[in-house]
Amino acid sequence: MFDTVSDRLQQLSYKHAILRLALVSATKEGMQEFENEALAMFAINLETETRSIIEQHDKEMEQQKGQHHADNQN
């Protein structure tokens, strides 16, 4: 499990690279139906993970804003 948004984004960039390579390979060689389905599932999971990271980042930014606001009032 990755703790920071930065760590998760690094892993996500690797997964995006894998997806791009798979898509290039698919267009060059043609794919069987099960390969298309597997690639589609990978892309869907990647999109879900991307949304999760964005949500985590947004929460962290809100927490930081709240902390800065609290610090400024003290």
Residue pairs with C-beta under 8 A, 6 or more apart in sequence:
2 8
2 11
5 53
5 56
5 57
5 60
8 49
8 53
8 56
9 53
12 46
12 49
12 50
12 53
15 46
15 49
16 46
18 42
19 39
19 42
19 43
19 46
22 39
22 42
23 39
26 35
26 36
26 39
31 39
